[in-house]
Amino acid sequence: MQLSDSLELYQWLEKQDLLASKPPLWWPSYGTFEVIVGAILTQNSKWEKVESSLANLRENDLLSLEALSVIENDLLMTLITPSGLYKTKARYLKRLAIAITDEFGDFELFCRDVDREWLLEQKGVGPETADSILCYACERAEMVVDAYTARLLNAFGMEYELYEDIQSWCRSGIEDGYEEERFAEVYALFHGMIVEYVKVNSKGKVVTLLPVS
């Protein structure tokens, strides 16, 4: 199967009803501070383990910007242990919470005013994490790409080395096919569908392309 553009890929994925059992815009707790915490915790970790860490924080009423800004480091490390790399992630989370508080004051103003450049200046925040925060926490029109995206495009015969090149390809067809007011929704769903498809239809790093009528 040859793809003409990313809109064709989006529509091919959409036909497979991949998100039927998922939250409306795929990422749990879309539009909340919890997304920021999850975006850090999911680095080099399976989402199931991240959910355990998030549950620990939730049970202790610590899933807020204010709480994470002042939490004791030892307690934070203990609660996020299931996600792995807990010492590093605890340091990143607390530094980020403090930076957001100092720069923006609260989560709502952060979502309104933050830009990608500011996020990329923060320790522990790379392009994928920054775009995940913008897309799923701040509800911005930002396309997240990751290893799943690269693997799926590779299965279609496309190879990109740079994050920005994959992201540009994914954006181009969507921006030609939808009105701008839908970009945030479509990008959120597009990334979610890619992840769910590759998770189900992979053996190792080889992705199987299923025929869809």
Helices and strands as residue ranges (DSSP letters): H 6-14, H 33-41, H 47-59, H 65-70, H 73-79, G 81-83, H 86-104, H 107-113, H 116-120, H 127-132, I 133-137, H 147-155, H 163-177, G 180-182, H 183-200, E 202-203, E 206-207
